[in-house]
């Protein structure tokens, strides 16, 4: 059984996919609530507010959660800027969740001479990006809420992520962005402090090697990879860093935490079995091959 006293949990690909709960996800969260296990949903999506996410999960059938159970890349960015540069201002290229998080942190909106241009998730107009370019040219520094180059919408449909928008502005201005959000250690440590647990007592549960698993391993946390999202079992061999354990999904993790299923980690499977294992990916299709390979999710 896994030894942990707190959980950080990714959402898309772990708890739900395309607005449908994954197997046993509601029971998994209910177990954490009933057992008083500290947990927090940690997402790179800067667009929604914690209150928005409460409503979303309630609609999907997960009850007993509150805004305090969420830590978004927007909140992380706002806390970082407020801590490292008090009295700074920002021009926001992003949606409501980012704007509100910055306002709560006391960071004023500034479209004339901001300290930072802050890029988050969401589709942006050419006028907005041109204004951001102009402000960076005048001296504003470039910050992005997260490094994701693309994000899933549904099935095979994706959209540009904050990382892609930041890369666009980097190409046009020469200003290198600073990326917050997973896998930046700052996000993991801030979320861990909110759980009031030591680093080694916390486990990150995620579906993405580049963000969830990398960030957790680099700060010294346990890292549980679930195969209900963007990573297949055979993909793990491509990475230098490795998860602490690998589960089919939160259903198996729930059994492990309850102590009813023994150790269910797939990480001990032989390489020949790993090569033939198939899992439902979030960003790729099991049917046929793409004409062009998908670019890396992050740099």
For each residue, the residues with C-beta under 8 A, 3 or more apart:
1: 256 257 259 262 263
2: 203 222 224 244 245 253 256 257
3:
4: 7 201 202 203 222 257
5: 37 38 197 201 202
6: 37 38 39 192 195 197 201 202 203
7: 4 32 37 38 39 40 202 203 204 205
8: 39 40 42 188 191 192 195 202 203 204 205 216 221
9: 14 15 39 40 41 42 204 205 206
10: 13 14 15 41 42 43 204 205 206 207 208 212 229
11: 14 15 16 41 43 45 53
12: 15 16 17 43 45 152 207 229 282
13: 10 17 152 206 207 208 226 228 229 230 282
14: 9 10 11 22 25 205 206 207 226 228 229 249 250
15: 9 10 11 12 21 22 25 28 29 41 57 62 250
16: 11 12 19 20 21 22 25 60
17: 12 13 20 22 228 229 280 282
18: 152 154 155
19: 16 60
20: 16 17 60
21: 15 16 25 26 60 61 62
22: 14 15 16 17 25 228 249 250 251
23: 249 250 251
24: 27 28 249 250 251 254
25: 14 15 16 21 22 28 29 62 250
26: 21 29 30 60 61 62 63
27: 24 30 31 254
28: 15 24 25 31 32 250 251 253 254
29: 15 25 26 32 33 39 62 64 65
30: 26 27 33 34 63 64
31: 27 28 34 35 37 254 257 258
32: 7 28 29 35 37 39
33: 29 30 36 64 65
34: 30 31
35: 31 32
36: 33
37: 5 6 7 31 32 257
38: 5 6 7 195 196 197
39: 6 7 8 9 29 32 69 195
40: 7 8 9 69 70 71 191 194 195
41: 9 10 11 15 53 69 70 71
42: 8 9 10 71 72 182 187 188 191 204
43: 10 11 12 53 70 71 72 73
44: 72 73 121 145 146 148 162 181 182 211
45: 11 12 48 72 73 97 121 146 151
46: 72 73 74 77 94 95 97 98 101 120 121 122 145 146 162 181
47: 74 94 95 96 97 98 120 121 122
48: 45 52 53 56 72 95 96 97
49: 52 53 67 72 96 97 100 101
50: 53 54 67 68 69 70 72 75
51: 54 55 67
52: 48 49 55 56 97
53: 11 41 43 48 49 50 56 57 67 70 72
54: 50 51 57 58 65 66 67 69 70
55: 51 52 58 59
56: 48 52 53 59 60
57: 15 53 54 60 61 62 65
58: 54 55 61 62 63 65
59: 55 56
60: 16 19 20 21 26 56 57
61: 21 26 57 58
62: 15 21 25 26 29 57 58 65
63: 26 30 58
64: 29 30 33
65: 29 33 54 57 58 62 69
66: 54 69
67: 49 50 51 53 54 70
68: 50
69: 39 40 41 50 54 65 66
70: 40 41 43 50 53 54 67
71: 40 41 42 43 75 76 187 190 191 194
72: 42 43 44 45 46 48 49 50 53 75 76 97 101
73: 43 44 45 46 76 77 120 121 145 146 162 180 181 182 187
74: 46 47 77 78 94 97 98 100 101 102 120 145
75: 50 71 72 78 79 101
76: 71 72 73 79 80 145 180 181 184 186 187 190 191
77: 46 73 74 80 81 98 101 102 118 120 143 145 180 181
78: 74 75 81 82 98 101 102 104 105 107
79: 75 76 82 83 105 190
80: 76 77 83 84 180 186
81: 77 78 84 85 88 90 102 105 107 116 118 143
82: 78 79 85 86 88 105 106 107
83: 79 80 86
84: 80 81
85: 81 82 88 115 116
86: 82 83
87:
88: 81 82 85 107 115 116
89: 107 108 109 110 113 114 115 116
90: 81 102 107 108 109 110 114 115 116 117 118
91: 109 110 111 114 116 117 118 131 132 135 140
92: 98 99 102 109 118 120
93: 117 118 119 120 124 128 129 132 165
94: 46 47 74 97 98 99 118 119 120 121 122 124 145 162
95: 46 47 48 98 99 120 121 122
96: 47 48 49 99 100
97: 45 46 47 48 49 52 72 74 94 100 101 120
98: 46 47 74 77 78 92 94 95 101 102 118 120 121 145
99: 92 94 95 96 102 103 109
100: 49 74 96 97 103 104
101: 46 49 72 74 75 77 78 97 98 104 105
102: 74 77 78 81 90 92 98 99 105 107 109 118
103: 99 100 106 107 109
104: 78 100 101
105: 78 79 81 82 101 102
106: 82 103
107: 78 81 82 88 89 90 102 103
108: 89 90
109: 89 90 91 92 99 102 103
110: 89 90 91 113 114 115
111: 91 114 131 135
112:
113: 89 110 135 138 139 140
114: 89 90 91 110 111 117 135 140
115: 85 88 89 90 110 140 141
116: 81 85 88 89 90 91 140 141 142 143
117: 90 91 93 114 132 135 136 140 141 142 143 169
118: 77 81 90 91 92 93 94 98 102 143 144 145
119: 93 94 132 142 143 144 145 162 165 166 169 177
120: 46 47 73 74 77 92 93 94 95 97 98 144 145 146 162
121: 44 45 46 47 73 94 95 98 145 146 148 151 161 162
122: 46 47 94 95
123: 159 160
124: 93 94 128 129 165
125: 128 129
126: 129 130
127: 130 131
128: 93 124 125 131 132
129: 93 124 125 126 132 133 165 168 169
130: 126 127 133 134
131: 91 111 127 128 134 135
132: 91 93 117 119 128 129 135 136 169
133: 129 130 136 137 169 172 173
134: 130 131 137 138
135: 91 111 113 114 117 131 132 138 140
136: 117 132 133 139 140 141 142 169 173 175
137: 133 134 173
138: 113 134 135
139: 113 136
140: 91 113 114 115 116 117 135 136
141: 115 116 117 136 175 178
142: 116 117 119 136 166 169 170 173 175 176 177 178
143: 77 81 116 117 118 119 177 178 180
144: 118 119 120 147 162 163 165 166 177 178 179 180 181
145: 44 46 73 74 76 77 94 98 118 119 120 121 162 180 181
146: 44 45 46 73 120 121 161 162 163 179 180 181 182 211
147: 144 162 163 166 179 181 183 211 298 299
148: 44 121 151 161 162 163 181 211 297 298
149: 160 161 163 164 167 295 296 297 298 299
150: 158 159 160 161 164 283 294 295 297
151: 45 121 148 158 159 160 161
152: 12 13 18 157 158 230 282 283
153: 157 158 159
154: 18 157
155: 18
156: 285
157: 152 153 154
158: 150 151 152 153 283
159: 123 150 151 153
160: 123 149 150 151 164 165
161: 121 146 148 149 150 151 164 165
162: 44 46 73 94 119 120 121 144 145 146 147 148 165 166 181
163: 144 146 147 148 149 166 167 179 298 299
164: 149 150 160 161 167 168
165: 93 119 124 129 144 160 161 162 168 169
166: 119 142 144 147 162 163 169 170 177 179
167: 149 163 164 170 171 177
168: 129 164 165 171 172
169: 117 119 129 132 133 136 142 165 166 172 173 175 177
170: 142 166 167 173 174 175 176 177
171: 167 168
172: 133 168 169
173: 133 136 137 142 169 170
174: 170
175: 136 141 142 169 170
176: 142 170
177: 119 142 143 144 166 167 169 170
178: 141 142 143 144
179: 144 146 147 163 166 184 298
180: 73 76 77 80 143 144 145 146 184 186 187
181: 44 46 73 76 77 144 145 146 147 148 162 184 187 211
182: 42 44 73 146 187 188 206 211 212 215
183: 147 188 210 211 212 214 215 218 298
184: 76 179 180 181 187 188 215
185: 188 189 215 218 219
186: 76 80 180 189 190
187: 42 71 73 76 180 181 182 184 190 191 215
188: 8 42 182 183 184 185 191 192 204 215 216 219 221
189: 185 186 192 193 199 219
190: 71 76 79 186 187 193 194
191: 8 40 42 71 76 187 188 194 195
192: 6 8 188 189 195 197 199 202 219 221
193: 189 190 196
194: 40 71 190 191
195: 6 8 38 39 40 191 192 202
196: 38 193
197: 5 6 38 192 201 202
198: 201 202
199: 189 192 202 219 220 221
200: 220 221 222
201: 4 5 6 197 198
202: 4 5 6 7 8 192 195 197 198 199 221 222
203: 2 4 6 7 8 216 221 222 223 224 244
204: 7 8 9 10 42 188 212 213 215 216 221 222 223 224
205: 7 8 9 10 14 212 224 226 250 253
206: 9 10 13 14 182 211 212 213 216 223 224 225 226 229
207: 10 12 13 14 212 225 226 227 228 229 230 231 282
208: 10 13 211 212 213 229 230 231 297
209: 212 213 214 225 231 235 236 239 241 243
210: 183 213 214 296 297 298
211: 44 146 147 148 181 182 183 206 208 214 215 297 298
212: 10 182 183 204 205 206 207 208 209 215 216 223 225
213: 204 206 208 209 210 216 217 223 225 239 241 242 243
214: 183 209 210 211 217 218 239 241
215: 182 183 184 185 187 188 204 211 212 218 219
216: 8 188 203 204 206 212 213 219 221 222 223
217: 213 214 220 221 223 241 242 243
218: 183 185 214 215 241
219: 185 188 189 192 199 215 216
220: 199 200 217
221: 8 188 192 199 200 202 203 204 216 217
222: 2 4 200 202 203 204 216 244 245
223: 203 204 206 212 213 216 217 243 244 245
224: 2 203 204 205 206 243 244 245 246 247 253
225: 206 207 209 212 213 231 236 243 245 246 247
226: 13 14 205 206 207 229 246 247 248 249 250 253
227: 207 231 232 233 246 247 248 249 266 277 279 280
228: 13 14 17 22 207 248 249 250 279 280 282
229: 10 12 13 14 17 206 207 208 226 281 282
230: 13 152 207 208 281 282 283 284 297
231: 207 208 209 225 227 235 236 279 281
232: 227 235 277 278 279 281
233: 227 236 246 266 269 274 277 279
234: 237 274 275 277
235: 209 231 232 238 239
236: 209 225 231 233 239 242 243 246 274
237: 234 271 274
238: 235
239: 209 213 214 235 236 242
240:
241: 209 213 214 217 218
242: 213 217 236 239 267
243: 209 213 217 223 224 225 236 246 267
244: 2 203 222 223 224 267
245: 2 222 223 224 225 265 267
246: 224 225 226 227 233 236 243 265 266 267
247: 224 225 226 227 250 252 253 256 264 265 266
248: 226 227 228 251 252 264 266 279
249: 14 22 23 24 226 227 228 252 253
250: 14 15 22 23 24 25 28 205 226 228 247 253 254
251: 22 23 24 28 248 254 255
252: 247 248 249 255 256 261 264
253: 2 28 205 224 226 247 249 250 256 257 264
254: 24 27 28 31 250 251 257 258
255: 251 252 258 260 261 264
256: 1 2 247 252 253 259 261 262 263 264 265
257: 1 2 4 31 37 253 254
258: 31 254 255 261
259: 1 256
260: 255
261: 252 255 256 258 264
262: 1 256
263: 1 256
264: 247 248 252 253 255 256 261
265: 245 246 247 256 268
266: 227 233 246 247 248 269 274 277
267: 242 243 244 245 246
268: 265
269: 233 266 273 274 277
270: 273 274
271: 237 274 275
272: 275 276
273: 269 270 276 277
274: 233 234 236 237 266 269 270 271 277
275: 234 271 272
276: 272 273
277: 227 232 233 234 266 269 273 274
278: 232 286
279: 227 228 231 232 233 248
280: 17 227 228 286
281: 229 230 231 232 284 285 286
282: 12 13 17 152 207 228 229 230
283: 150 152 158 230 294 297
284: 230 281 290 294
285: 156 281 288 290
286: 278 280 281
287:
288: 285
289:
290: 284 285 293 294
291:
292:
293: 290
294: 150 283 284 290
295: 149 150
296: 149 210 299
297: 148 149 150 208 210 211 230 283
298: 147 148 149 163 179 183 210 211
299: 147 149 163 296
